[in-house]
């Protein structure tokens, strides 16, 4: 069984903001700004923690032309 730290980012269902920043090349502050917009399609909130739904995030990134 793989441990959490050895699972590649592209196989994870949800990403932390730091992982999403490394994965996308978008800065953490910008990701927080986008994630805090109402009804953001790729955000999963776990209490005060923000997680990024990787597949929805990829779809979102494919549709936008600027950040």
QUIRA-V609436 format. One record per pair of residues at least 12 apart in sequence whose C-alpha atoms are under 7 Angstrom apart, sorted by the first residue. I is the first residue (numbers start at 1). J is the second residue. D is the distance in whole Angstrom. If there is no record, write none. Layout:
I/J/D + I/J/D
This chain:
13/53/6 + 13/54/6 + 14/51/6 + 14/52/5 + 14/53/5 + 14/54/5 + 15/51/6 + 15/52/5 + 15/53/6 + 15/54/6 + 16/50/7 + 16/51/5 + 16/52/6 + 17/31/7 + 17/51/7 + 17/52/7 + 41/56/7 + 42/56/5 + 42/57/5
